[in-house]
Amino acid sequence: MTLIRQLRALLFVCLLCASFLICFGREPAASGHNGSTQTKSTVAQGKRQAKKTQKPQAKPPTELDKLRDEYIKTTKELKASLERLLALYETGESKAEARYAQSQKLFEAGLISKNQLAESELAITAEKNKVAGVKQQIAGADTQIAQTLIEIAGDKQIAKLGRLRKGAFVQTTSFIRYSGAGSWVLSNAGKIQNFFLQRFNRPLPVAVFGQGAIHDRWRLDHRNAMDISLNPDGAEGQALMEFLRANGIPFSAFRGAIPGVATGPHIHIGLPSHRY
């Protein structure tokens, strides 16, 4: 009997332990599962936040971008040198004018000859020519860089339109493009020059005929094109574009400006320049 009681007591303890495990043994596992879920959720949330805060990487500059930046830098350095030279020439011009004024007084007083007075006047002319020449070089640098930058910017806008069919005409606020209806070679430029000379009694203002130094530097094929220094919104520019369309000659006209550099609206006769 004693043994039976001991067995019953042991069985009761075993049942009690089993009940305890059944009731409470799953809780830690459940807690562990929740903790794992919370950890995964926290990690996922952290990744999403990191993804949101991560800044988009800028596209690396192309070779053309580098060449363009280099050209702008070189041109600005050239302009700075020319502006310093201009200041020296303007000082020389002021001194020449002062000497001429003094020579006039001496001539009136009979102290110098008329030839000496003429020499002083010629000195003023020489200094003025120096000043005008440097100003022209500065304006030329501005115009050249502006024309090329406007042309490239326009080509980018044109590229978004896709390939144009023959004879297509596109006009926006910044550029005009006519794809041409026939063949075009630069050797046909003579008839355009003759038209302009007869119409306006002055030569066609050609800025670049064929391949220019800037096009070589930027690897743009400009061999079968020429740039005309005319505003497409002006009377001469309008007449030129009408003539080009009437004769099926392709052109691109740019009326925009380059902020911080210069203004240089012009008409590009020929198909758009492509990079080689």
C-alpha positions in Angstrom: 0.0 0.0 0.0 2.8 2.3 0.9 4.4 1.7 -2.5 1.1 2.3 -4.3 0.7 5.7 -2.4 4.2 6.7 -3.5 3.5 5.8 -7.1 0.2 7.8 -7.0 2.1 10.7 -5.5 4.8 10.5 -8.1 2.2 10.3 -10.9 0.4 13.3 -9.4 3.6 15.4 -9.5 4.3 14.3 -13.1 0.8 15.3 -14.2 1.2 18.6 -12.4 4.4 19.3 -14.2 2.9 18.4 -17.6 0.0 20.7 -17.0 2.4 23.5 -16.1 4.3 23.0 -19.3 1.2 22.9 -21.4 -0.1 26.1 -19.9 3.0 28.2 -19.7 5.6 26.5 -21.9 4.5 28.1 -25.2 4.7 31.7 -23.9 8.5 32.1 -24.2 8.3 30.7 -27.8 5.5 33.1 -28.6 7.5 36.0 -27.1 10.5 34.9 -29.0 8.5 34.9 -32.3 7.2 38.4 -31.6 10.6 39.6 -30.8 11.9 38.2 -34.0 9.1 39.8 -35.9 9.8 43.1 -34.2 13.5 42.9 -35.0 12.8 42.1 -38.7 10.3 45.0 -38.8 12.8 47.4 -37.3 15.5 46.3 -39.7 13.1 46.7 -42.7 12.0 50.1 -41.5 15.6 51.2 -41.1 16.4 50.1 -44.6 13.4 52.0 -46.0 14.5 55.1 -44.1 18.0 54.7 -45.3 16.7 54.3 -48.9 14.6 57.5 -48.5 17.5 59.6 -47.1 20.0 58.3 -49.6 20.8 61.0 -52.1 20.6 60.1 -55.8 24.0 59.8 -57.4 24.8 62.4 -59.9 25.7 61.2 -63.4 29.4 61.4 -64.2 30.3 64.2 -66.6 30.7 63.1 -70.2 33.8 63.8 -72.3 31.8 66.5 -74.1 30.9 68.1 -70.7 34.6 68.1 -69.7 35.6 69.7 -73.0 32.9 72.3 -72.7 33.9 73.2 -69.1 37.5 73.4 -70.2 36.7 75.7 -73.1 34.6 78.0 -70.9 37.4 78.2 -68.4 40.0 78.9 -71.1 37.8 81.5 -72.8 37.2 83.3 -69.5 40.9 83.3 -68.8 41.5 84.8 -72.3 38.9 87.4 -71.7 40.4 88.3 -68.3 43.8 88.8 -70.1 42.2 90.9 -72.8 40.4 93.0 -70.3 43.7 93.7 -68.5 45.3 94.6 -71.9 42.3 96.8 -72.7 42.8 98.8 -69.5 46.4 99.4 -70.5 45.4 100.5 -74.0 42.7 102.8 -72.7 45.3 104.4 -70.4 47.5 104.9 -73.5 44.6 106.4 -75.4 44.0 108.9 -72.6 47.7 109.9 -72.5 47.7 110.4 -76.2 44.7 112.6 -76.0 46.4 114.7 -73.3 49.5 115.0 -75.4 47.5 116.1 -78.4 45.7 118.8 -76.3 49.1 120.0 -75.1 50.4 120.0 -78.7 47.5 122.1 -79.9 48.5 124.8 -77.3 52.1 124.6 -78.4 51.1 124.9 -82.1 48.9 127.9 -81.4 51.8 129.5 -79.6 54.0 128.8 -82.6 56.3 126.5 -80.7 55.8 123.3 -82.8 55.1 122.7 -86.5 51.9 121.5 -88.1 53.6 118.2 -88.8 54.3 117.7 -85.2 50.7 118.4 -84.3 49.6 115.9 -87.0 51.9 113.3 -85.4 50.2 113.8 -82.1 46.8 113.3 -83.8 48.0 110.1 -85.5 49.1 108.8 -82.1 45.6 109.1 -80.8 44.3 107.2 -83.8 46.8 104.4 -83.2 45.8 104.0 -79.6 42.1 104.0 -80.5 42.7 101.3 -83.0 44.4 99.2 -80.3 41.4 99.7 -78.0 38.9 98.8 -80.7 40.9 95.7 -81.7 40.9 94.3 -78.1 37.2 95.0 -77.7 36.5 93.1 -80.9 38.5 90.2 -79.6 36.5 90.2 -76.4 33.2 90.3 -78.2 34.4 87.6 -80.6 35.2 85.3 -77.6 31.8 85.9 -76.1 30.0 85.3 -79.4 31.8 82.1 -80.3 31.3 80.4 -77.0 27.7 81.6 -76.8 26.9 80.3 -80.3 28.3 76.9 -79.7 26.6 76.5 -76.3 23.3 77.6 -77.7 23.7 75.1 -80.6 24.4 72.2 -78.2 21.5 73.2 -75.9 19.2 73.3 -78.9 20.4 70.0 -80.2 19.6 68.4 -76.9 16.0 69.8 -77.1 15.7 68.6 -80.7 16.9 65.2 -79.8 14.0 64.8 -77.4 11.7 65.2 -80.4 13.1 62.2 -82.1 14.1 61.9 -85.8 12.3 64.4 -88.0 10.9 63.5 -91.4 12.0 65.2 -94.6 10.6 68.7 -94.8 9.6 68.8 -91.1 9.5 72.2 -89.4 9.6 72.6 -85.6 9.4 75.9 -83.7 9.7 76.4 -80.0 10.4 79.4 -77.8 14.2 78.8 -77.9 14.9 77.3 -81.4 13.6 76.7 -84.9 14.5 73.7 -87.0 13.8 72.8 -90.6 15.0 69.3 -91.6 15.3 70.1 -95.3 13.6 68.7 -98.3 16.6 67.9 -100.5 20.3 67.3 -100.4 22.7 69.9 -99.0 26.4 70.4 -99.4 28.5 73.4 -98.2 29.6 74.1 -101.7 26.1 75.4 -102.4 26.6 78.2 -99.9 27.3 80.6 -102.8 23.6 80.9 -103.8 22.7 81.8 -100.2 25.4 84.5 -100.1 24.3 85.9 -103.4 20.6 86.0 -102.2 21.6 87.9 -99.1 23.9 90.3 -100.9 21.2 91.2 -103.5 18.4 91.4 -100.8 20.3 93.5 -98.2 23.2 95.0 -100.1 25.8 93.6 -97.7 27.7 90.3 -97.4 26.2 87.4 -95.5 27.6 87.6 -91.9 29.2 84.2 -91.7 30.6 83.5 -88.3 32.0 80.0 -88.9 32.3 78.4 -92.4 32.7 74.6 -92.2 34.8 73.1 -89.4 36.0 75.6 -86.8 38.5 75.3 -84.0 35.8 75.1 -81.4 34.2 72.2 -83.3 37.5 70.3 -83.4 38.0 70.9 -79.7 34.5 69.5 -78.9 34.7 66.8 -81.6 31.6 68.1 -83.4 31.3 67.4 -87.1 30.6 70.9 -88.6 32.3 70.3 -91.9 29.0 70.5 -93.9 27.5 73.5 -92.1 28.0 77.2 -91.5 26.9 79.6 -88.7 25.4 82.9 -89.6 25.4 85.8 -87.1 21.8 86.8 -87.5 19.0 86.9 -85.0 16.2 84.7 -86.3 13.6 87.1 -85.0 15.1 90.0 -87.0 14.0 91.0 -90.5 17.2 89.7 -92.1 17.0 86.4 -90.1 13.4 85.9 -91.1 14.2 86.6 -94.8 17.1 84.1 -94.7 15.0 81.4 -93.1 12.2 81.9 -95.7 14.8 81.5 -98.5 16.3 78.4 -96.9 12.8 76.7 -96.6 11.9 77.7 -100.1 15.0 76.0 -101.4 14.8 72.9 -99.2 18.0 73.7 -97.2 18.1 72.4 -93.6 18.8 74.8 -90.8 18.6 75.3 -87.1 18.0 78.8 -85.7 18.7 79.7 -82.0 17.3 82.8 -80.3 18.3 82.0 -76.7 21.0 83.3 -74.5 23.6 81.8 -72.2 23.2 83.4 -68.7 26.5 84.5 -67.2 28.4 84.1 -70.5 27.0 86.1 -73.4 24.2 86.3 -75.9 24.7 84.8 -79.3 21.5 84.1 -81.4 22.4 82.7 -84.8 21.3 80.5 -87.7 23.1 77.2 -88.3 22.8 76.2 -92.0 23.0 72.5 -92.6 22.1 69.4 -90.6 22.8 69.5 -86.9 26.4 68.9 -85.9 27.0 65.4 -84.5 29.8 64.3 -82.3 32.5 62.1 -83.8 
